[in-house]
Amino acid sequence: MKILSEALDKFIKRYPTEIEQRAASQGFKAGFDFAVQWIDVEKELPSDTSNVLVQNENGQIRLGWYMVTFKRWVDIVPVGQKDFGKVTHWRPIYKNYFI
């Protein structure tokens, strides 16, 4: 978590007062917590075919995407591994994760 701590330090230094820095720190942490939560496929599905992280019923994680047209998950299966199984959760991959 060293990278996260460094990003937080860099972020809060933009604010001149201690009060503003504390508020910025709380907002940063809340935003991070929101960004890394898993989304239940029963509640929401991706709106396009962008790559996302997918998790199955055994807690295994892979890269995959949702085929909106066919209402089907596709996961990237490493050579020689078995089918991934039922996708239960997903999470977007943010390209510009840290500012």
C-alpha positions in Angstrom: 0.0 0.0 0.0 3.0 2.3 -0.2 1.9 3.6 -3.6 -1.6 4.5 -2.2 0.0 6.3 0.7 2.3 8.2 -1.6 -0.7 9.2 -3.8 -2.6 10.3 -0.8 0.3 12.5 0.4 0.6 14.0 -3.0 -3.1 14.7 -3.2 -3.5 16.4 0.2 -0.5 18.7 -0.4 -2.6 20.6 -2.8 -4.6 22.0 0.1 -3.0 24.8 2.3 -4.6 24.3 5.7 -4.7 21.3 8.0 -8.5 21.3 8.0 -8.6 21.2 4.2 -6.0 18.4 4.2 -8.0 16.3 6.6 -11.2 16.8 4.5 -9.3 16.0 1.3 -7.8 12.9 2.9 -11.3 11.6 4.0 -12.6 12.3 0.5 -9.7 10.5 -1.1 -10.1 7.4 1.1 -13.9 7.3 0.5 -13.4 7.6 -3.3 -10.8 4.8 -3.1 -13.1 2.5 -1.1 -15.9 3.1 -3.6 -13.6 2.5 -6.6 -12.4 -0.9 -5.4 -15.7 -2.4 -4.3 -17.0 -5.5 -6.2 -20.3 -5.1 -8.0 -22.8 -7.9 -7.8 -23.9 -9.1 -11.3 -27.4 -9.5 -10.0 -27.5 -5.7 -9.3 -25.6 -4.2 -12.2 -23.8 -5.2 -15.3 -21.2 -3.4 -17.4 -22.7 -1.2 -20.1 -20.1 -1.9 -22.7 -17.5 -4.5 -23.6 -14.6 -2.9 -21.8 -12.3 -5.2 -19.9 -13.2 -5.6 -16.2 -12.0 -7.7 -13.3 -14.4 -10.6 -12.8 -14.8 -12.9 -9.7 -16.4 -16.3 -9.6 -18.2 -18.1 -6.8 -14.9 -19.5 -5.5 -13.4 -16.0 -5.1 -11.0 -16.4 -8.1 -10.3 -13.3 -10.1 -9.6 -12.9 -13.8 -9.8 -10.4 -16.5 -13.0 -10.5 -18.7 -15.8 -8.6 -20.3 -19.6 -8.8 -20.6 -21.1 -9.4 -24.0 -24.1 -7.1 -23.8 -25.7 -8.4 -27.0 -25.5 -12.0 -26.0 -25.9 -11.5 -22.2 -22.8 -13.6 -21.6 -19.6 -13.2 -19.7 -16.3 -13.9 -21.4 -13.2 -14.4 -19.2 -9.6 -14.6 -20.4 -8.6 -18.1 -19.6 -4.9 -18.8 -19.3 -3.7 -21.7 -21.5 -4.2 -25.0 -19.8 -6.7 -23.8 -17.2 -10.3 -25.0 -16.8 -13.4 -23.0 -17.3 -13.7 -20.1 -14.9 -17.2 -20.9 -13.8 -20.1 -18.6 -12.9 -19.2 -14.9 -12.6 -20.7 -13.4 -9.5 -19.1 -10.0 -9.2 -17.2 -7.5 -11.4 -15.1 -4.4 -11.0 -14.1 -1.7 -13.5 -10.4 -1.2 -14.3 -9.6 2.5 -14.0 -6.9 3.7 -16.4 -6.1 6.9 -14.6 -6.3 5.4 -11.1 -4.0 7.9 -9.4 -3.8 11.6 -10.2 
